[in-house]
Amino acid sequence: MVFENLSNKLQEVFKKLKGKGRLTEEDVNLALREVRIALLEADVNFQVVKDFIAKVKEKAVGHEVLESLTPGQQVIKIVHEELINLMGKTNAKLNDAGSPPTIIMLVGLQGAGKTTTAAKLAYLLKKQGKKPLLVAADVYRPAAIKQLQVLGDTIDVPVFTMGEQSPVDIAKASINFAKSNLKNYVIIDTAGRLHINEELMDELKKIKDVVHPHEILLVVDAMTGQDAVNVAKSFNDELGLTGVILTKLDGDTKGGAALSVKAVTGCPIKFAGMGEKIENLEPFYPDRMASRILGMGDVLTLIEKAKEALDAEKAQKMQEKLKSREFDLEDFLDSMQQIKKMGPLEQLLGMIPGMGKVKDIAGMVDEKELKHIEAIIYSMTPEERRKPEIIDGSRKKRIAKGSGTSIQEVNRLLKQFEQMKKLMKQFGGMEKQLKKGKKIK
Ligand code: GDP
């Protein structure tokens, strides 16, 4: 997962700090040296790291912090705040045109994920009740127009195309089309190139001059690290960006781009691509991201995802069952099927504070694993499903045979079931705390 290394390293540093009742200036300096190395290893821009450490140091070595009752906690709090500042403080929303349509130009290099992101963004807007129009202005990459049409079809959003004509003409005509068809968002998928060149910039500038976009969003691949930041700087210098969309943050990128882009270019990250599927685009929240990096979880995003994906009625029933301790293996199977809709479990677990411990259940909601789980549970008698504690050695043997799995797999499933029960209890508790307005620790 993104930031995994950075996150682990920072948590190690802070564990040491928290362990000490008193801190000296030297302790803080030592810790910040380790933070500095961790950030550099995560591929954060050198100058950004330098400024970041200087800011944290300035705040952290004062009397107020060192002589407070919880100096370690205070230092962590300062790092947390500075991480949030680094990524732009608050979620940067899309600019609004005032009078429709809002025109969004997506720019970027080939392969960054522009076409996919155009469709993801249209899907997100559509879910908010907006009426987006996708515009196929990438006339150079052979399959780009078709790709956008296919994506548009899947999400039921119209795609404006004129074939391989001048992208400037296409863009211009698309605005008129949007107006006469009452579309309030126009998302223009422009052409990319393998590298930045004059021809590309000239074309983009011409489109910009003709359509006067409210947003020029650069789509960059987070996996390319520092290159992503350099690309962002060039595009911003030439074109004037209003924001950045970082894609492929689901991969095992080190995350440096996410932490450097805002500081280097001044452009906020507005969205993050978290996977290949159409629903994998999230508004970028600096505070939530900082919490994830520091291992504090991101309960807000998790709950939002749960609300979107889970069948409210089923979730309610499940909670009631948990309360009355009736949660059984059939509910377990049902909840696995529901959770699968929320996204990769690894990603979800990263959002729960302190969830490293239940890593075992990560990965089990992939298609194949789910089939095994189903087979095992269906091979049980109804009584076994309701009271898993009666499943002894000979029953396990029978279940393994019946489901074409092994005793180890049956054991693993029973363990996962116990973990799931715990997880759901914790989840319920967190939601209650949040409702009361308490902070999750
Ligand atoms: P374009 O050349 O910039 O239009 O790039 P495409 O939209 O064709 O995307 C290139 C590849 O990146 C495709 O295989 C996409 O599925 C993939 N991709 C785009 N966004 C993401 C993302 O957020 N996560 C992952 N894992 N893959 C992505």
Boltz pocket constraint, residues with backbone or C-beta under 6 A from the ligand:
constraints:
  - pocket:
      binder: B
      contacts: [[A, 108], [A, 109], [A, 110], [A, 111], [A, 112], [A, 113], [A, 114], [A, 115], [A, 116], [A, 117], [A, 192], [A, 246], [A, 247], [A, 248], [A, 249], [A, 250], [A, 251], [A, 272], [A, 273], [A, 274], [A, 275], [A, 276], [A, 280]]
      max_distance: 6.0
